[in-house]
Amino acid sequence: MAILKIARMGHPVLLAQAMPVADVAACELVRLVGDMVETLADAGGVGLAAPQVFRGVRLFIYHVPGSRADDGADMAMRVVFNPVVTPLGDEMVMGWEGCLSIPGLRAAVPRFARVRLAAQDETGAGFEVEASGFEARVIQHEADHLDGVMYPMRMRDFRYFGFNEEISRSGLEIPEDADAD
Ligand code: NI
């Protein structure tokens, strides 16, 4: 296992369309998943997409810490190949988002409140989950990376974009009535 370099915003790898994965069990992909899990643990984020580590394949990993989960339970790391994300309803919500490729910053980003994720796991088996809240946000953020989309490209209100330190120190909050549509 190895800790991989994470591309930062401005590198074209983050703007490219990633390729579908035909054989998720290929040993180089098994190694890539292991390296991504280690890289994410080292960086301290909740999700990481393959293009962020300079690999243009449709793969991301994510987990939801108990502190961010609706039910308060830690979610184990999920490996997601070839995802298809479908909004469930048209409700949009604003929430803070950060990205390991945009270190130190966070922003209010509109996302669908509920989504269905259909994908393959690390064994190649298909699975489907319905997600809401923070998990739905993470899924949409990571799936966007596979299409070359970074969260600033989704933003509507640049007043709520800043450095983590300043936002925490000032207590800046996204207004309840922020327009997410
Ligand atoms: Ni990101």
Backbone and ligand atoms as CSV (ligand in chain L), in Angstrom:
chain,resi,resn,atom,element,x,y,z
A,1,MET,N,N,0.847,-1.196,0.000
A,1,MET,CA,C,0.000,0.000,0.000
A,1,MET,C,C,0.880,1.242,0.000
A,2,ALA,N,N,0.330,2.281,-0.549
A,2,ALA,CA,C,1.107,3.517,-0.643
A,2,ALA,C,C,0.173,4.708,-0.496
A,3,ILE,N,N,0.729,5.774,0.022
A,3,ILE,CA,C,-0.013,7.036,0.059
A,3,ILE,C,C,0.273,7.767,-1.249
A,4,LEU,N,N,-0.812,8.092,-1.950
A,4,LEU,CA,C,-0.685,8.683,-3.281
A,4,LEU,C,C,-0.738,10.210,-3.202
A,5,LYS,N,N,-0.133,10.846,-4.189
A,5,LYS,CA,C,-0.229,12.301,-4.311
A,5,LYS,C,C,-1.646,12.667,-4.753
A,6,ILE,N,N,-2.194,13.700,-4.160
A,6,ILE,CA,C,-3.536,14.164,-4.511
A,6,ILE,C,C,-3.419,15.408,-5.397
A,7,ALA,N,N,-4.065,15.342,-6.575
A,7,ALA,CA,C,-4.061,16.482,-7.500
A,7,ALA,C,C,-4.818,17.644,-6.882
A,8,ARG,N,N,-4.327,18.854,-7.100
A,8,ARG,CA,C,-5.023,20.047,-6.622
A,8,ARG,C,C,-5.681,20.776,-7.784
A,9,MET,N,N,-6.745,21.501,-7.436
A,9,MET,CA,C,-7.510,22.239,-8.437
A,9,MET,C,C,-6.580,23.078,-9.306
A,10,GLY,N,N,-6.795,23.001,-10.613
A,10,GLY,CA,C,-5.914,23.658,-11.564
A,10,GLY,C,C,-5.185,22.636,-12.413
A,11,HIS,N,N,-5.060,21.387,-11.868
A,11,HIS,CA,C,-4.469,20.329,-12.679
A,11,HIS,C,C,-5.540,19.780,-13.617
A,12,PRO,N,N,-5.208,19.647,-14.918
A,12,PRO,CA,C,-6.241,19.217,-15.874
A,12,PRO,C,C,-6.801,17.826,-15.618
A,13,VAL,N,N,-6.091,16.978,-14.870
A,13,VAL,CA,C,-6.619,15.633,-14.594
A,13,VAL,C,C,-7.978,15.717,-13.903
A,14,LEU,N,N,-8.208,16.831,-13.175
A,14,LEU,CA,C,-9.461,16.984,-12.426
A,14,LEU,C,C,-10.608,17.452,-13.316
A,15,LEU,N,N,-10.294,17.799,-14.566
A,15,LEU,CA,C,-11.333,18.282,-15.481
A,15,LEU,C,C,-11.681,17.251,-16.555
A,16,ALA,N,N,-11.025,16.102,-16.506
A,16,ALA,CA,C,-11.216,15.095,-17.556
A,16,ALA,C,C,-12.352,14.144,-17.218
A,17,GLN,N,N,-12.945,13.587,-18.265
A,17,GLN,CA,C,-13.973,12.559,-18.111
A,17,GLN,C,C,-13.260,11.231,-17.829
A,18,ALA,N,N,-13.629,10.559,-16.741
A,18,ALA,CA,C,-12.990,9.286,-16.410
A,18,ALA,C,C,-13.640,8.145,-17.194
A,19,MET,N,N,-12.861,7.084,-17.417
A,19,MET,CA,C,-13.308,5.955,-18.247
A,19,MET,C,C,-13.985,4.878,-17.401
A,20,PRO,N,N,-15.015,4.231,-17.962
A,20,PRO,CA,C,-15.634,3.100,-17.253
A,20,PRO,C,C,-14.607,1.997,-17.003
A,21,VAL,N,N,-14.838,1.224,-15.935
A,21,VAL,CA,C,-13.949,0.127,-15.576
A,21,VAL,C,C,-14.588,-1.182,-16.023
A,22,ALA,N,N,-13.856,-1.955,-16.851
A,22,ALA,CA,C,-14.402,-3.221,-17.353
A,22,ALA,C,C,-14.196,-4.338,-16.334
A,23,ASP,N,N,-13.016,-4.418,-15.746
A,23,ASP,CA,C,-12.691,-5.533,-14.848
A,23,ASP,C,C,-12.227,-4.986,-13.492
A,24,VAL,N,N,-13.162,-4.905,-12.548
A,24,VAL,CA,C,-12.813,-4.286,-11.265
A,24,VAL,C,C,-11.847,-5.155,-10.466
A,25,ALA,N,N,-11.741,-6.451,-10.842
A,25,ALA,CA,C,-10.860,-7.346,-10.095
A,25,ALA,C,C,-9.429,-7.332,-10.618
A,26,ALA,N,N,-9.159,-6.560,-11.661
A,26,ALA,CA,C,-7.790,-6.471,-12.186
A,26,ALA,C,C,-6.853,-6.075,-11.050
A,27,CYS,N,N,-5.690,-6.731,-11.000
A,27,CYS,CA,C,-4.866,-6.528,-9.799
A,27,CYS,C,C,-4.418,-5.092,-9.638
A,28,GLU,N,N,-4.246,-4.375,-10.745
A,28,GLU,CA,C,-3.816,-2.976,-10.580
A,28,GLU,C,C,-4.931,-2.140,-9.945
A,29,LEU,N,N,-6.190,-2.544,-10.171
A,29,LEU,CA,C,-7.288,-1.807,-9.543
A,29,LEU,C,C,-7.441,-2.187,-8.082
A,30,VAL,N,N,-7.203,-3.458,-7.762
A,30,VAL,CA,C,-7.222,-3.881,-6.355
A,30,VAL,C,C,-6.184,-3.072,-5.575
A,31,ARG,N,N,-5.016,-2.921,-6.189
A,31,ARG,CA,C,-3.951,-2.149,-5.532
A,31,ARG,C,C,-4.343,-0.672,-5.441
A,32,LEU,N,N,-4.954,-0.160,-6.501
A,32,LEU,CA,C,-5.368,1.256,-6.490
A,32,LEU,C,C,-6.377,1.521,-5.370
A,33,VAL,N,N,-7.359,0.610,-5.214
A,33,VAL,CA,C,-8.353,0.791,-4.143
A,33,VAL,C,C,-7.655,0.809,-2.786
A,34,GLY,N,N,-6.737,-0.131,-2.578
A,34,GLY,CA,C,-6.008,-0.169,-1.307
A,34,GLY,C,C,-5.231,1.114,-1.063
A,35,ASP,N,N,-4.587,1.592,-2.100
A,35,ASP,CA,C,-3.810,2.836,-1.980
A,35,ASP,C,C,-4.727,4.036,-1.727
A,36,MET,N,N,-5.898,4.026,-2.357
A,36,MET,CA,C,-6.830,5.152,-2.140
A,36,MET,C,C,-7.366,5.148,-0.709
A,37,VAL,N,N,-7.647,3.948,-0.174
A,37,VAL,CA,C,-8.119,3.872,1.213
A,37,VAL,C,C,-7.053,4.432,2.150
A,38,GLU,N,N,-5.794,4.061,1.899
A,38,GLU,CA,C,-4.704,4.543,2.751
A,38,GLU,C,C,-4.499,6.051,2.574
A,39,THR,N,N,-4.614,6.523,1.348
A,39,THR,CA,C,-4.443,7.955,1.061
A,39,THR,C,C,-5.536,8.781,1.738
A,40,LEU,N,N,-6.767,8.258,1.679
A,40,LEU,CA,C,-7.881,8.981,2.302
A,40,LEU,C,C,-7.727,9.017,3.819
A,41,ALA,N,N,-7.309,7.893,4.392
A,41,ALA,CA,C,-7.110,7.863,5.846
A,41,ALA,C,C,-6.029,8.862,6.249
A,42,ASP,N,N,-4.966,8.932,5.451
A,42,ASP,CA,C,-3.864,9.844,5.755
A,42,ASP,C,C,-4.300,11.301,5.624
A,43,ALA,N,N,-5.110,11.586,4.594
A,43,ALA,CA,C,-5.512,12.973,4.334
A,43,ALA,C,C,-6.646,13.419,5.248
A,44,GLY,N,N,-7.404,12.447,5.764
A,44,GLY,CA,C,-8.454,12.783,6.708
A,44,GLY,C,C,-9.732,13.296,6.072
A,45,GLY,N,N,-10.070,12.798,4.895
A,45,GLY,CA,C,-11.326,13.199,4.263
A,45,GLY,C,C,-12.372,12.107,4.366
A,46,VAL,N,N,-13.525,12.337,3.745
A,46,VAL,CA,C,-14.609,11.336,3.749
A,46,VAL,C,C,-14.740,10.633,2.410
A,47,GLY,N,N,-14.165,11.200,1.362
A,47,GLY,CA,C,-14.276,10.561,0.059
A,47,GLY,C,C,-13.089,10.913,-0.817
A,48,LEU,N,N,-12.825,10.029,-1.786
A,48,LEU,CA,C,-11.707,10.257,-2.704
A,48,LEU,C,C,-12.052,9.572,-4.027
A,49,ALA,N,N,-11.884,10.300,-5.111
A,49,ALA,CA,C,-12.168,9.760,-6.441
A,49,ALA,C,C,-10.857,9.519,-7.178
A,50,ALA,N,N,-10.855,8.498,-8.047
A,50,ALA,CA,C,-9.618,8.096,-8.728
A,50,ALA,C,C,-8.943,9.254,-9.483
A,51,PRO,N,N,-9.697,10.125,-10.167
A,51,PRO,CA,C,-8.995,11.222,-10.859
A,51,PRO,C,C,-8.190,12.118,-9.909
A,52,GLN,N,N,-8.581,12.160,-8.631
A,52,GLN,CA,C,-7.830,12.976,-7.666
A,52,GLN,C,C,-6.443,12.402,-7.405
A,53,VAL,N,N,-6.258,11.126,-7.717
A,53,VAL,CA,C,-4.928,10.526,-7.579
A,53,VAL,C,C,-4.383,10.171,-8.973
A,54,PHE,N,N,-4.797,10.979,-9.957
A,54,PHE,CA,C,-4.226,10.930,-11.311
A,54,PHE,C,C,-4.568,9.649,-12.065
A,55,ARG,N,N,-5.720,9.035,-11.736
A,55,ARG,CA,C,-6.137,7.830,-12.452
A,55,ARG,C,C,-7.522,8.074,-13.027
A,56,GLY,N,N,-7.617,8.067,-14.347
A,56,GLY,CA,C,-8.859,8.449,-15.000
A,56,GLY,C,C,-9.845,7.313,-15.175
A,57,VAL,N,N,-10.218,6.677,-14.079
A,57,VAL,CA,C,-11.197,5.584,-14.112
A,57,VAL,C,C,-12.367,5.910,-13.188
A,58,ARG,N,N,-13.525,5.306,-13.525
A,58,ARG,CA,C,-14.759,5.627,-12.794
A,58,ARG,C,C,-14.808,4.827,-11.490
A,59,LEU,N,N,-14.139,5.359,-10.506
A,59,LEU,CA,C,-13.993,4.719,-9.192
A,59,LEU,C,C,-13.914,5.809,-8.136
A,60,PHE,N,N,-14.683,5.643,-7.058
A,60,PHE,CA,C,-14.442,6.463,-5.874
A,60,PHE,C,C,-14.687,5.640,-4.621
A,61,ILE,N,N,-14.186,6.129,-3.513
A,61,ILE,CA,C,-14.429,5.508,-2.212
A,61,ILE,C,C,-14.993,6.585,-1.294
A,62,TYR,N,N,-15.827,6.171,-0.348
A,62,TYR,CA,C,-16.309,7.145,0.629
A,62,TYR,C,C,-16.777,6.413,1.871
A,63,HIS,N,N,-16.881,7.160,2.945
A,63,HIS,CA,C,-17.484,6.646,4.165
A,63,HIS,C,C,-18.156,7.821,4.859
A,64,VAL,N,N,-19.016,7.503,5.795
A,64,VAL,CA,C,-19.705,8.553,6.541
A,64,VAL,C,C,-19.392,8.348,8.018
A,65,PRO,N,N,-18.669,9.302,8.620
A,65,PRO,CA,C,-18.395,9.172,10.059
A,65,PRO,C,C,-19.688,9.327,10.859
A,66,GLY,N,N,-19.734,8.659,12.011
A,66,GLY,CA,C,-20.941,8.712,12.834
A,66,GLY,C,C,-21.393,10.124,13.141
A,67,SER,N,N,-20.432,11.044,13.286
A,67,SER,CA,C,-20.774,12.428,13.627
A,67,SER,C,C,-21.558,13.103,12.507
A,68,ARG,N,N,-21.498,12.571,11.282
A,68,ARG,CA,C,-22.195,13.167,10.144
A,68,ARG,C,C,-23.384,12.325,9.680
A,69,ALA,N,N,-23.600,11.176,10.333
A,69,ALA,CA,C,-24.656,10.265,9.878
A,69,ALA,C,C,-25.976,10.577,10.576
A,70,ASP,N,N,-27.074,10.384,9.847
A,70,ASP,CA,C,-28.408,10.625,10.416
A,70,ASP,C,C,-28.628,9.748,11.648
A,71,ASP,N,N,-28.120,8.493,11.594
A,71,ASP,CA,C,-28.354,7.555,12.704
A,71,ASP,C,C,-27.180,7.508,13.676
A,72,GLY,N,N,-26.166,8.345,13.455
A,72,GLY,CA,C,-25.047,8.419,14.387
A,72,GLY,C,C,-24.064,7.263,14.306
A,73,ALA,N,N,-24.295,6.352,13.347
A,73,ALA,CA,C,-23.415,5.176,13.253
A,73,ALA,C,C,-22.347,5.399,12.188
A,74,ASP,N,N,-21.132,4.940,12.479
A,74,ASP,CA,C,-20.058,4.987,11.482
A,74,ASP,C,C,-20.415,4.068,10.318
A,75,MET,N,N,-20.240,4.559,9.111
A,75,MET,CA,C,-20.436,3.710,7.937
A,75,MET,C,C,-19.082,3.230,7.451
A,76,ALA,N,N,-18.973,1.923,7.178
A,76,ALA,CA,C,-17.711,1.375,6.673
A,76,ALA,C,C,-17.395,1.979,5.309
A,77,MET,N,N,-16.118,1.963,4.954
A,77,MET,CA,C,-15.695,2.478,3.658
A,77,MET,C,C,-16.412,1.729,2.543
A,78,ARG,N,N,-16.946,2.475,1.587
A,78,ARG,CA,C,-17.634,1.858,0.450
A,78,ARG,C,C,-16.809,2.117,-0.810
A,79,VAL,N,N,-16.618,1.058,-1.587
A,79,VAL,CA,C,-15.883,1.144,-2.852
A,79,VAL,C,C,-16.907,1.161,-3.980
A,80,VAL,N,N,-16.812,2.152,-4.855
A,80,VAL,CA,C,-17.843,2.412,-5.864
A,80,VAL,C,C,-17.202,2.472,-7.253
A,81,PHE,N,N,-17.526,1.476,-8.071
A,81,PHE,CA,C,-17.079,1.466,-9.468
A,81,PHE,C,C,-18.263,1.778,-10.378
A,82,ASN,N,N,-18.002,2.495,-11.442
A,82,ASN,CA,C,-18.998,2.746,-12.501
A,82,ASN,C,C,-20.340,3.229,-11.945
A,83,PRO,N,N,-20.342,4.258,-11.118
A,83,PRO,CA,C,-21.591,4.685,-10.481
A,83,PRO,C,C,-22.567,5.342,-11.453
A,84,VAL,N,N,-23.842,5.108,-11.168
A,84,VAL,CA,C,-24.918,5.866,-11.808
A,84,VAL,C,C,-25.717,6.495,-10.668
A,85,VAL,N,N,-25.751,7.817,-10.637
A,85,VAL,CA,C,-26.427,8.542,-9.560
A,85,VAL,C,C,-27.694,9.164,-10.122
A,86,THR,N,N,-28.823,8.843,-9.484
A,86,THR,CA,C,-30.114,9.349,-9.945
A,86,THR,C,C,-30.772,10.125,-8.812
A,87,PRO,N,N,-31.151,11.387,-9.050
A,87,PRO,CA,C,-31.852,12.132,-7.993
A,87,PRO,C,C,-33.194,11.479,-7.682
A,88,LEU,N,N,-33.564,11.470,-6.406
A,88,LEU,CA,C,-34.888,11.005,-5.987
A,88,LEU,C,C,-35.669,12.255,-5.599
A,89,GLY,N,N,-36.520,12.704,-6.475
A,89,GLY,CA,C,-37.219,13.962,-6.246
A,89,GLY,C,C,-36.370,15.128,-6.708
A,90,ASP,N,N,-36.942,16.326,-6.595
A,90,ASP,CA,C,-36.195,17.491,-7.089
A,90,ASP,C,C,-35.777,18.443,-5.965
A,91,GLU,N,N,-35.918,17.991,-4.711
A,91,GLU,CA,C,-35.504,18.857,-3.601
A,91,GLU,C,C,-33.990,19.044,-3.600
A,92,MET,N,N,-33.571,20.323,-3.481
A,92,MET,CA,C,-32.148,20.632,-3.391
A,92,MET,C,C,-31.876,21.217,-2.005
A,93,VAL,N,N,-30.686,20.940,-1.480
A,93,VAL,CA,C,-30.314,21.508,-0.183
A,93,VAL,C,C,-28.907,22.097,-0.277
A,94,MET,N,N,-28.693,23.162,0.509
A,94,MET,CA,C,-27.363,23.759,0.591
A,94,MET,C,C,-26.625,23.150,1.775
A,95,GLY,N,N,-25.339,22.949,1.617
A,95,GLY,CA,C,-24.540,22.460,2.732
A,95,GLY,C,C,-23.072,22.755,2.482
A,96,TRP,N,N,-22.306,22.768,3.568
A,96,TRP,CA,C,-20.864,23.008,3.442
A,96,TRP,C,C,-20.198,21.804,2.800
A,97,GLU,N,N,-19.224,22.087,1.955
A,97,GLU,CA,C,-18.481,21.039,1.279
A,97,GLU,C,C,-17.034,21.436,1.168
A,98,GLY,N,N,-16.172,20.462,1.354
A,98,GLY,CA,C,-14.756,20.672,1.104
A,98,GLY,C,C,-14.279,19.606,0.142
A,99,CYS,N,N,-13.015,19.700,-0.243
A,99,CYS,CA,C,-12.462,18.745,-1.211
A,99,CYS,C,C,-10.968,18.652,-0.981
A,100,LEU,N,N,-10.441,17.435,-0.970
A,100,LEU,CA,C,-9.008,17.265,-0.746
A,100,LEU,C,C,-8.177,17.902,-1.866
A,101,SER,N,N,-8.808,18.162,-3.005
A,101,SER,CA,C,-8.104,18.820,-4.108
A,101,SER,C,C,-8.178,20.347,-4.017
A,102,ILE,N,N,-8.908,20.845,-2.997
A,102,ILE,CA,C,-9.015,22.292,-2.772
A,102,ILE,C,C,-8.745,22.501,-1.277
A,103,PRO,N,N,-7.508,22.224,-0.852
A,103,PRO,CA,C,-7.237,22.178,0.588
A,103,PRO,C,C,-7.451,23.520,1.274
A,104,GLY,N,N,-8.022,23.433,2.490
A,104,GLY,CA,C,-8.148,24.619,3.326
A,104,GLY,C,C,-9.415,25.410,3.123
A,105,LEU,N,N,-10.179,25.078,2.069
A,105,LEU,CA,C,-11.362,25.867,1.730
A,105,LEU,C,C,-12.630,25.047,1.887
A,106,ARG,N,N,-13.738,25.757,2.050
A,106,ARG,CA,C,-15.034,25.097,1.988
A,106,ARG,C,C,-16.052,26.079,1.428
A,107,ALA,N,N,-17.184,25.533,1.001
A,107,ALA,CA,C,-18.198,26.387,0.384
A,107,ALA,C,C,-19.572,25.784,0.565
A,108,ALA,N,N,-20.585,26.652,0.450
A,108,ALA,CA,C,-21.970,26.201,0.419
A,108,ALA,C,C,-22.289,25.756,-1.005
A,109,VAL,N,N,-22.696,24.492,-1.132
A,109,VAL,CA,C,-22.930,23.906,-2.451
A,109,VAL,C,C,-24.328,23.289,-2.466
A,110,PRO,N,N,-25.122,23.587,-3.502
A,110,PRO,CA,C,-26.438,22.951,-3.601
A,110,PRO,C,C,-26.318,21.524,-4.143
A,111,ARG,N,N,-27.054,20.613,-3.520
A,111,ARG,CA,C,-27.066,19.207,-3.980
A,111,ARG,C,C,-28.482,18.672,-3.857
A,112,PHE,N,N,-28.785,17.623,-4.593
A,112,PHE,CA,C,-30.057,16.939,-4.385
A,112,PHE,C,C,-30.092,16.356,-2.978
A,113,ALA,N,N,-31.266,16.441,-2.350
A,113,ALA,CA,C,-31.410,15.962,-0.972
A,113,ALA,C,C,-31.355,14.447,-0.892
A,114,ARG,N,N,-31.850,13.783,-1.928
A,114,ARG,CA,C,-31.884,12.323,-1.929
A,114,ARG,C,C,-31.459,11.804,-3.299
A,115,VAL,N,N,-30.670,10.749,-3.288
A,115,VAL,CA,C,-30.237,10.136,-4.548
A,115,VAL,C,C,-30.232,8.616,-4.422
A,116,ARG,N,N,-30.312,7.978,-5.586
A,116,ARG,CA,C,-30.055,6.536,-5.654
A,116,ARG,C,C,-28.707,6.343,-6.319
A,117,LEU,N,N,-27.882,5.492,-5.709
A,117,LEU,CA,C,-26.576,5.147,-6.275
A,117,LEU,C,C,-26.640,3.700,-6.730
A,118,ALA,N,N,-26.398,3.459,-8.021
A,118,ALA,CA,C,-26.256,2.103,-8.554
A,118,ALA,C,C,-24.829,1.976,-9.050
A,119,ALA,N,N,-24.145,0.913,-8.650
A,119,ALA,CA,C,-22.724,0.787,-8.969
A,119,ALA,C,C,-22.289,-0.654,-8.781
A,120,GLN,N,N,-20.984,-0.880,-8.919
A,120,GLN,CA,C,-20.389,-2.178,-8.613
A,120,GLN,C,C,-19.427,-1.997,-7.444
A,121,ASP,N,N,-19.380,-3.010,-6.590
A,121,ASP,CA,C,-18.446,-2.951,-5.462
A,121,ASP,C,C,-17.088,-3.531,-5.889
A,122,GLU,N,N,-16.189,-3.706,-4.930
A,122,GLU,CA,C,-14.824,-4.134,-5.259
A,122,GLU,C,C,-14.750,-5.579,-5.747
A,123,THR,N,N,-15.859,-6.333,-5.617
A,123,THR,CA,C,-15.867,-7.697,-6.159
A,123,THR,C,C,-16.495,-7.735,-7.550
A,124,GLY,N,N,-17.017,-6.598,-7.984
A,124,GLY,CA,C,-17.695,-6.556,-9.273
A,124,GLY,C,C,-19.197,-6.744,-9.151
A,125,ALA,N,N,-19.669,-7.051,-7.945
A,125,ALA,CA,C,-21.104,-7.244,-7.733
A,125,ALA,C,C,-21.835,-5.906,-7.797
A,126,GLY,N,N,-22.990,-5.925,-8.451
A,126,GLY,CA,C,-23.794,-4.718,-8.519
A,126,GLY,C,C,-24.487,-4.457,-7.194
A,127,PHE,N,N,-24.691,-3.203,-6.856
A,127,PHE,CA,C,-25.468,-2.868,-5.658
A,127,PHE,C,C,-26.195,-1.560,-5.906
A,128,GLU,N,N,-27.197,-1.322,-5.079
A,128,GLU,CA,C,-27.978,-0.082,-5.156
A,128,GLU,C,C,-28.232,0.403,-3.747
A,129,VAL,N,N,-28.043,1.690,-3.519
A,129,VAL,CA,C,-28.403,2.260,-2.219
A,129,VAL,C,C,-29.148,3.569,-2.459
A,130,GLU,N,N,-30.036,3.872,-1.526
A,130,GLU,CA,C,-30.671,5.187,-1.522
A,130,GLU,C,C,-30.060,5.958,-0.372
A,131,ALA,N,N,-29.696,7.197,-0.640
A,131,ALA,CA,C,-28.994,7.983,0.369
A,131,ALA,C,C,-29.633,9.363,0.480
A,132,SER,N,N,-29.519,9.915,1.679
A,132,SER,CA,C,-29.992,11.277,1.914
A,132,SER,C,C,-28.958,11.985,2.781
A,133,GLY,N,N,-29.202,13.275,3.005
A,133,GLY,CA,C,-28.344,14.037,3.915
A,133,GLY,C,C,-26.888,14.056,3.464
A,134,PHE,N,N,-26.012,13.924,4.445
A,134,PHE,CA,C,-24.578,14.044,4.173
A,134,PHE,C,C,-24.096,12.984,3.182
A,135,GLU,N,N,-24.616,11.756,3.326
A,135,GLU,CA,C,-24.181,10.686,2.417
A,135,GLU,C,C,-24.554,11.021,0.972
A,136,ALA,N,N,-25.755,11.531,0.759
A,136,ALA,CA,C,-26.178,11.899,-0.599
A,136,ALA,C,C,-25.257,12.980,-1.156
A,137,ARG,N,N,-24.859,13.917,-0.313
A,137,ARG,CA,C,-23.944,14.998,-0.723
A,137,ARG,C,C,-22.589,14.431,-1.134
A,138,VAL,N,N,-22.062,13.522,-0.330
A,138,VAL,CA,C,-20.746,12.944,-0.631
A,138,VAL,C,C,-20.797,12.165,-1.947
A,139,ILE,N,N,-21.847,11.391,-2.140
A,139,ILE,CA,C,-21.983,10.611,-3.376
A,139,ILE,C,C,-21.990,11.543,-4.593
A,140,GLN,N,N,-22.753,12.629,-4.518
A,140,GLN,CA,C,-22.827,13.548,-5.657
A,140,GLN,C,C,-21.479,14.240,-5.896
A,141,HIS,N,N,-20.802,14.608,-4.806
A,141,HIS,CA,C,-19.498,15.267,-4.919
A,141,HIS,C,C,-18.484,14.330,-5.593
A,142,GLU,N,N,-18.423,13.089,-5.124
A,142,GLU,CA,C,-17.426,12.154,-5.665
A,142,GLU,C,C,-17.765,11.751,-7.096
A,143,ALA,N,N,-19.050,11.526,-7.385
A,143,ALA,CA,C,-19.434,11.160,-8.756
A,143,ALA,C,C,-19.098,12.308,-9.715
A,144,ASP,N,N,-19.251,13.537,-9.261
A,144,ASP,CA,C,-18.890,14.695,-10.091
A,144,ASP,C,C,-17.421,14.634,-10.522
A,145,HIS,N,N,-16.543,14.180,-9.615
A,145,HIS,CA,C,-15.117,14.111,-9.961
A,145,HIS,C,C,-14.885,13.230,-11.189
A,146,LEU,N,N,-15.748,12.220,-11.395
A,146,LEU,CA,C,-15.563,11.304,-12.529
A,146,LEU,C,C,-15.954,11.966,-13.843
A,147,ASP,N,N,-16.673,13.073,-13.739
A,147,ASP,CA,C,-17.066,13.833,-14.929
A,147,ASP,C,C,-16.313,15.158,-15.030
A,148,GLY,N,N,-15.236,15.293,-14.278
A,148,GLY,CA,C,-14.431,16.505,-14.354
A,148,GLY,C,C,-15.071,17.725,-13.726
A,149,VAL,N,N,-15.989,17.493,-12.786
A,149,VAL,CA,C,-16.703,18.610,-12.150
A,149,VAL,C,C,-16.208,18.793,-10.714
A,150,MET,N,N,-15.765,20.004,-10.411
A,150,MET,CA,C,-15.317,20.354,-9.056
A,150,MET,C,C,-16.409,21.181,-8.385
A,151,TYR,N,N,-16.473,21.134,-7.032
A,151,TYR,CA,C,-17.622,21.779,-6.377
A,151,TYR,C,C,-17.793,23.277,-6.695
A,152,PRO,N,N,-16.710,24.050,-6.933
A,152,PRO,CA,C,-16.968,25.465,-7.254
A,152,PRO,C,C,-17.816,25.634,-8.514
A,153,MET,N,N,-17.810,24.619,-9.393
A,153,MET,CA,C,-18.606,24.694,-10.622
A,153,MET,C,C,-20.092,24.518,-10.325
A,154,ARG,N,N,-20.435,24.099,-9.103
A,154,ARG,CA,C,-21.833,23.918,-8.682
A,154,ARG,C,C,-22.333,25.065,-7.815
A,155,MET,N,N,-21.445,25.971,-7.425
A,155,MET,CA,C,-21.818,26.997,-6.452
A,155,MET,C,C,-22.745,28.047,-7.052
A,156,ARG,N,N,-23.608,28.627,-6.192
A,156,ARG,CA,C,-24.508,29.681,-6.652
A,156,ARG,C,C,-24.245,30.989,-5.920
A,157,ASP,N,N,-23.686,30.886,-4.700
A,157,ASP,CA,C,-23.533,32.077,-3.873
A,157,ASP,C,C,-22.113,32.090,-3.304
A,158,PHE,N,N,-21.273,32.914,-3.918
A,158,PHE,CA,C,-19.853,32.911,-3.551
A,158,PHE,C,C,-19.559,33.630,-2.237
A,159,ARG,N,N,-20.598,34.166,-1.581
A,159,ARG,CA,C,-20.363,34.723,-0.241
A,159,ARG,C,C,-20.024,33.623,0.753
A,160,TYR,N,N,-20.515,32.413,0.462
A,160,TYR,CA,C,-20.305,31.302,1.388
A,160,TYR,C,C,-19.229,30.382,0.821
A,161,PHE,N,N,-18.051,30.968,0.626
A,161,PHE,CA,C,-16.885,30.281,0.085
A,161,PHE,C,C,-15.694,30.873,0.803
A,162,GLY,N,N,-14.958,30.065,1.551
A,162,GLY,CA,C,-13.865,30.660,2.294
A,162,GLY,C,C,-12.949,29.632,2.910
A,163,PHE,N,N,-12.023,30.147,3.676
A,163,PHE,CA,C,-11.060,29.284,4.348
A,163,PHE,C,C,-11.705,28.657,5.583
A,164,ASN,N,N,-11.457,27.370,5.784
A,164,ASN,CA,C,-12.014,26.659,6.936
A,164,ASN,C,C,-11.778,27.402,8.241
A,165,GLU,N,N,-10.548,27.864,8.422
A,165,GLU,CA,C,-10.193,28.557,9.668
A,165,GLU,C,C,-11.065,29.784,9.898
A,166,GLU,N,N,-11.251,30.569,8.836
A,166,GLU,CA,C,-12.017,31.815,8.982
A,166,GLU,C,C,-13.500,31.525,9.207
A,167,ILE,N,N,-14.012,30.516,8.499
A,167,ILE,CA,C,-15.429,30.187,8.640
A,167,ILE,C,C,-15.698,29.644,10.044
A,168,SER,N,N,-14.783,28.793,10.535
A,168,SER,CA,C,-14.947,28.268,11.885
A,168,SER,C,C,-14.829,29.376,12.928
A,169,ARG,N,N,-13.837,30.247,12.737
A,169,ARG,CA,C,-13.581,31.295,13.718
A,169,ARG,C,C,-14.739,32.288,13.775
A,170,SER,N,N,-15.287,32.618,12.610
A,170,SER,CA,C,-16.344,33.634,12.570
A,170,SER,C,C,-17.721,33.034,12.817
A,171,GLY,N,N,-17.826,31.702,12.672
A,171,GLY,CA,C,-19.130,31.077,12.830
A,171,GLY,C,C,-20.068,31.355,11.671
A,172,LEU,N,N,-19.494,31.673,10.509
A,172,LEU,CA,C,-20.329,31.926,9.320
A,172,LEU,C,C,-21.247,30.735,9.074
A,173,GLU,N,N,-22.525,31.024,8.896
A,173,GLU,CA,C,-23.492,29.954,8.652
A,173,GLU,C,C,-24.236,30.206,7.353
A,174,ILE,N,N,-24.615,29.122,6.713
A,174,ILE,CA,C,-25.448,29.216,5.511
A,174,ILE,C,C,-26.852,29.580,5.983
A,175,PRO,N,N,-27.461,30.658,5.446
A,175,PRO,CA,C,-28.802,31.022,5.911
A,175,PRO,C,C,-29.810,29.900,5.647
A,176,GLU,N,N,-30.766,29.757,6.575
A,176,GLU,CA,C,-31.809,28.743,6.426
A,176,GLU,C,C,-32.537,28.875,5.097
A,177,ASP,N,N,-32.703,30.136,4.667
A,177,ASP,CA,C,-33.497,30.360,3.458
A,177,ASP,C,C,-32.623,30.470,2.205
A,178,ALA,N,N,-31.360,30.013,2.309
A,178,ALA,CA,C,-30.486,30.068,1.131
A,178,ALA,C,C,-31.166,29.330,-0.016
A,179,ASP,N,N,-31.121,29.935,-1.189
A,179,ASP,CA,C,-31.806,29.373,-2.345
A,179,ASP,C,C,-30.942,28.299,-2.991
A,180,ALA,N,N,-31.376,27.049,-2.872
A,180,ALA,CA,C,-30.583,25.948,-3.429
A,180,ALA,C,C,-31.064,25.543,-4.821
A,181,ASP,N,N,-32.161,26.152,-5.279
A,181,ASP,CA,C,-32.727,25.700,-6.574
A,181,ASP,C,C,-32.220,26.511,-7.763
L,1,NI,NI,NI,-13.507,16.366,-3.928
